[in-house]
C-alpha cells in the first residue's frame, strides 16, 4: 500500500502542477484566453479516460494470460515501469526549469490562433502521459495483476490522491519549508529508488523463467540483519531493490542501473549552453537551444 500511495501522490502532484499552470494562465488572461477554460476540462477528462482505458487493457490481459506467458508479460511491464520512472525523472530534471514558460507559450500560440481544441489536446496529452505512467507503475507494483483490486490497493490510491491535493495546496502557499524545487529533488531520489526496486523484481522474474542466469546464487546472505521476507524488509526491498540473499546477476544489474542513472542525470542536469558547446566553447553546427 505504501508504494502505491507514493506513486499516486507523486504523479498526481505533477499532473496538478500542469493543470494549475494552464488554469491560472487561462483564467487570468484576456477574453479569448478565458474562452479556453471549458476546453481545459475537456482535455483533463479525455486524458483521464485514456489512462483508465490503458488500465483496463492491462487487467484484461492479465485475465487472459496464464503460466509462463503471464509471468513474462508481468516481467516486461515491471521493466517498462522502471524505465519510465527513470525517463520521467530525467525529463523533469531537463525541462523542470522551463516547464511553466513552455506551457504558457504553447497556450499563447493556441489562443492567438483561436484553436481552443488545441488547448484541449495539449491538456489531454499531458494528463494522459502522467496517467498512463501511473497506471504502468501501479501495475508493476502488483495493482490488478490478479484481475482484482484489494481494499488496501484502493486505499493507497485514495490516500495518494488526497495527499497530492494537500501537497499542491501547501506548495501553492509557499514558505521556507515547502518549495517545488525541494519537493521534486526529494521525490526524484525516492522515485529512482523505486525504479531500482522494480528493476530487481523484473530481474527476479526473468531468473525464475530461466531467461537469465544467476551466475552466483546467493552472493551473500544478510537475512540475520534484515530479512526481505519480513514486513519492514519487504517494504524496503520493493522501494529500493534490497535483497537479503541476492544473486550475482542481481548485484551486477543494480550496479549498472545506478551507473547509467548517474551518467544520464549529469547529462540531463547540465545547462543547455553547456550541452551544445563544442570543445572550443562554440555551439555545435545545426544545434538548437533547449527550452
C-alpha positions as CSV (number, residue, x, y, z in Angstrom):
1,X,0.0,0.0,0.0
2,X,2.8,2.4,0.9
3,X,4.4,2.2,-2.6
4,X,1.0,2.6,-4.3
5,X,0.3,5.7,-2.2
6,X,3.7,7.2,-3.0
7,X,3.4,6.7,-6.8
8,X,-0.2,8.1,-6.9
9,X,0.8,11.0,-4.7
10,X,3.9,12.0,-6.8
11,X,2.3,11.6,-10.2
12,X,-0.9,13.3,-9.1
13,X,1.1,16.3,-7.9
14,X,2.8,16.5,-11.2
15,X,-0.5,16.4,-13.1
16,X,-2.0,19.0,-10.8
17,X,1.0,21.2,-11.5
18,X,0.4,21.0,-15.2
19,X,-3.3,21.7,-14.8
20,X,-2.6,24.5,-12.3
21,X,-0.3,26.3,-14.7
22,X,-2.7,26.1,-17.6
23,X,-5.7,27.1,-15.5
24,X,-4.0,30.1,-14.0
25,X,-2.9,31.3,-17.4
26,X,-6.3,30.9,-19.0
27,X,-8.3,32.4,-16.0
28,X,-6.0,35.5,-15.7
29,X,-5.8,36.1,-19.4
30,X,-7.9,38.1,-21.8
31,X,-11.4,37.2,-23.0
32,X,-10.0,34.9,-25.7
33,X,-7.9,33.0,-23.2
34,X,-10.9,32.6,-20.8
35,X,-12.9,31.0,-23.6
36,X,-10.4,28.2,-23.5
37,X,-11.3,27.2,-19.9
38,X,-14.0,24.7,-20.8
39,X,-11.6,23.0,-23.2
40,X,-9.1,22.7,-20.4
41,X,-11.5,20.5,-18.5
42,X,-12.4,18.5,-21.7
43,X,-8.7,17.8,-22.0
44,X,-8.5,16.7,-18.4
45,X,-11.4,14.3,-18.8
46,X,-10.1,12.8,-22.1
47,X,-6.6,12.3,-20.5
48,X,-8.1,10.5,-17.5
49,X,-10.2,8.3,-19.7
50,X,-7.2,7.4,-21.8
51,X,-5.3,6.3,-18.6
52,X,-8.2,4.3,-17.3
53,X,-8.5,2.6,-20.7
54,X,-4.9,1.5,-20.5
55,X,-5.5,0.2,-17.0
56,X,-8.5,-1.9,-18.2
57,X,-6.4,-3.3,-21.0
58,X,-3.6,-4.4,-18.6
59,X,-6.1,-6.0,-16.2
60,X,-7.8,-7.7,-19.2
61,X,-4.5,-9.1,-20.5
62,X,-3.7,-10.5,-17.0
63,X,-7.0,-12.4,-17.0
64,X,-6.4,-13.9,-20.5
65,X,-2.8,-15.0,-20.0
66,X,-1.6,-17.7,-17.6
67,X,1.5,-19.6,-16.6
68,X,4.8,-18.5,-18.1
69,X,3.1,-16.2,-20.6
70,X,1.6,-14.2,-17.7
71,X,4.9,-14.2,-15.8
72,X,6.7,-12.9,-18.9
73,X,4.1,-10.2,-19.5
74,X,4.3,-9.0,-15.9
75,X,8.1,-9.0,-16.0
76,X,8.0,-6.9,-19.2
77,X,5.6,-4.4,-17.6
78,X,7.7,-4.2,-14.4
79,X,10.8,-3.4,-16.5
80,X,8.9,-0.9,-18.6
81,X,7.7,0.8,-15.4
82,X,11.2,1.0,-14.1
83,X,12.4,2.6,-17.4
84,X,9.5,5.0,-17.4
85,X,10.3,6.2,-13.9
86,X,13.9,6.9,-14.9
87,X,12.7,8.7,-18.1
88,X,10.3,10.8,-16.1
89,X,12.9,11.9,-13.6
90,X,15.4,12.8,-16.4
91,X,12.6,14.6,-18.3
92,X,11.8,16.7,-15.2
93,X,15.4,17.4,-14.5
94,X,15.9,18.7,-18.1
95,X,12.6,20.5,-18.5
96,X,11.5,21.4,-15.0
97,X,13.1,24.8,-15.0
98,X,11.2,25.9,-18.2
99,X,8.0,23.8,-17.8
100,X,5.8,26.8,-16.9
101,X,7.2,29.0,-19.7
102,X,7.0,26.3,-22.3
103,X,3.3,25.5,-21.5
104,X,2.4,29.2,-21.4
105,X,4.0,29.7,-24.8
106,X,2.0,26.7,-26.2
107,X,-1.2,28.2,-24.8
108,X,-0.4,31.6,-26.2
109,X,0.0,30.2,-29.6
110,X,-3.3,28.3,-29.5
111,X,-5.1,31.4,-28.2
112,X,-3.7,33.5,-31.0
113,X,-5.0,31.1,-33.5
114,X,-8.2,30.7,-31.5
115,X,-7.6,27.0,-31.5
116,X,-9.4,26.0,-28.3
117,X,-9.3,22.4,-29.3
118,X,-5.6,22.7,-29.4
119,X,-5.7,23.6,-25.7
120,X,-7.8,20.5,-25.0
121,X,-5.4,18.4,-26.9
122,X,-2.4,19.9,-25.1
123,X,-4.0,19.1,-21.7
124,X,-5.2,15.7,-22.7
125,X,-1.8,14.6,-23.8
126,X,-0.2,16.0,-20.6
127,X,-2.8,14.2,-18.4
128,X,-2.7,11.0,-20.4
129,X,1.1,10.9,-20.1
130,X,1.0,11.3,-16.4
131,X,-2.0,9.0,-16.0
132,X,-0.6,6.2,-18.3
133,X,2.7,6.3,-16.4
134,X,0.9,6.0,-13.1
135,X,-1.1,3.0,-14.5
136,X,2.0,1.2,-15.6
137,X,3.8,2.0,-12.3
138,X,0.9,0.6,-10.3
139,X,0.7,-2.5,-12.5
140,X,4.4,-3.1,-11.9
141,X,3.7,-2.9,-8.2
142,X,1.0,-5.6,-8.5
143,X,-2.1,-3.5,-8.8
144,X,-4.8,-5.5,-10.6
145,X,-2.3,-8.2,-11.8
146,X,-4.6,-11.0,-10.4
147,X,-7.7,-9.5,-12.0
148,X,-8.9,-7.8,-8.9
149,X,-8.1,-4.8,-6.7
150,X,-7.8,-5.2,-2.9
151,X,-9.1,-2.8,-0.3
152,X,-5.5,-1.9,0.6
153,X,-4.7,-1.0,-3.0
154,X,-7.8,1.2,-3.3
155,X,-6.9,2.9,0.0
156,X,-3.4,3.5,-1.3
157,X,-4.9,5.2,-4.4
158,X,-7.4,7.3,-2.4
159,X,-4.7,8.3,0.1
160,X,-2.3,9.2,-2.6
161,X,-4.8,11.5,-4.3
162,X,-5.8,13.2,-1.1
163,X,-2.2,13.7,-0.1
164,X,-1.5,15.1,-3.6
165,X,-4.2,17.8,-3.3
166,X,-2.9,18.7,0.2
167,X,0.7,18.9,-1.1
168,X,-0.3,21.0,-4.1
169,X,-2.2,23.4,-1.8
170,X,0.7,23.7,0.6
171,X,3.2,24.3,-2.2
172,X,1.0,27.0,-3.6
173,X,1.1,28.8,-0.3
174,X,4.9,28.8,-0.5
175,X,7.1,29.3,2.5
176,X,10.5,28.2,3.7
177,X,9.6,24.6,4.4
178,X,7.8,23.8,1.2
179,X,9.0,24.6,-2.3
180,X,8.7,23.0,-5.7
181,X,12.4,22.7,-6.0
182,X,12.9,20.6,-2.9
183,X,9.7,18.6,-3.5
184,X,11.0,17.4,-6.9
185,X,14.5,16.9,-5.6
186,X,13.5,14.6,-2.8
187,X,10.9,12.7,-4.7
188,X,13.3,12.2,-7.6
189,X,15.6,10.3,-5.3
190,X,12.7,8.2,-4.0
191,X,11.4,7.5,-7.5
192,X,14.8,6.3,-8.6
193,X,15.0,4.0,-5.6
194,X,11.6,2.7,-6.6
195,X,12.8,2.2,-10.2
196,X,15.7,0.2,-8.9
197,X,13.3,-1.9,-6.8
198,X,11.1,-2.6,-9.9
199,X,14.1,-3.5,-12.0
200,X,15.2,-6.0,-9.4
201,X,11.7,-7.5,-9.4
202,X,11.8,-7.8,-13.1
203,X,15.2,-9.5,-13.0
204,X,13.9,-11.9,-10.4
205,X,11.0,-12.9,-12.7
206,X,13.4,-13.4,-15.6
207,X,15.6,-15.6,-13.5
208,X,12.6,-17.6,-12.3
209,X,11.7,-18.1,-16.0
210,X,15.3,-19.2,-16.6
211,X,15.8,-16.4,-19.1
212,X,18.7,-15.0,-17.1
213,X,21.4,-16.9,-15.3
214,X,22.1,-16.3,-11.6
215,X,25.9,-16.6,-12.1
216,X,26.4,-17.0,-8.3
217,X,23.5,-17.6,-6.0
218,X,23.5,-16.4,-3.4
219,X,26.3,-14.0,-3.4
220,X,25.8,-13.2,0.3
221,X,23.1,-13.6,2.9
222,X,22.1,-10.7,5.2
223,X,18.8,-12.2,6.4
224,X,20.0,-12.0,10.0
225,X,20.4,-8.2,9.7
226,X,17.3,-7.5,7.6
227,X,15.1,-10.3,6.2
228,X,13.5,-9.1,2.9
229,X,10.6,-11.5,3.7
230,X,9.6,-9.6,6.8
231,X,7.1,-6.7,6.7
232,X,9.7,-4.0,7.0
233,X,12.2,-5.8,4.8
234,X,9.7,-6.4,2.1
235,X,8.8,-2.7,2.0
236,X,12.4,-1.7,1.8
237,X,13.0,-4.4,-0.9
238,X,10.2,-3.0,-3.0
239,X,11.2,0.6,-2.5
240,X,15.0,0.2,-3.0
241,X,15.7,-3.2,-4.6
242,X,17.3,-4.6,-1.5
243,X,17.8,-8.3,-1.5
244,X,18.9,-10.2,1.6
245,X,20.5,-13.0,-0.5
246,X,21.0,-11.7,-4.0
247,X,22.5,-13.5,-6.9
248,X,25.5,-12.0,-8.8
249,X,23.1,-11.1,-11.6
250,X,21.0,-9.0,-9.2
251,X,24.1,-7.2,-7.9
252,X,25.5,-6.5,-11.4
253,X,22.2,-5.3,-12.6
254,X,21.7,-3.0,-9.6
255,X,25.2,-1.5,-10.0
256,X,24.7,-1.0,-13.8
257,X,21.4,0.8,-13.1
258,X,22.9,3.4,-10.8
259,X,25.9,3.9,-13.0
260,X,23.6,4.6,-16.0
261,X,21.3,6.8,-14.0
262,X,24.3,8.9,-12.8
263,X,25.6,9.3,-16.3
264,X,22.2,10.3,-17.7
265,X,21.3,12.5,-14.8
266,X,24.5,14.5,-15.1
267,X,23.8,15.0,-18.8
268,X,20.2,16.0,-18.3
269,X,21.1,18.4,-15.5
270,X,23.7,20.3,-17.5
271,X,22.6,23.7,-18.7
272,X,21.6,23.8,-22.4
273,X,24.5,26.0,-23.4
274,X,27.0,23.5,-21.9
275,X,25.4,20.6,-23.7
276,X,25.6,22.4,-27.0
277,X,29.0,24.0,-26.7
278,X,31.8,22.3,-28.5
279,X,35.4,21.7,-27.2
280,X,36.3,25.3,-28.0
281,X,33.2,26.8,-26.5
282,X,31.4,27.2,-29.8
283,X,27.9,26.0,-30.5
284,X,27.6,22.8,-32.4
285,X,26.7,23.2,-36.0
286,X,23.0,22.9,-36.5
287,X,22.3,22.8,-32.8
288,X,19.2,24.4,-31.3
289,X,18.7,25.8,-27.9
290,X,16.9,23.6,-25.3
291,X,13.7,25.1,-23.9
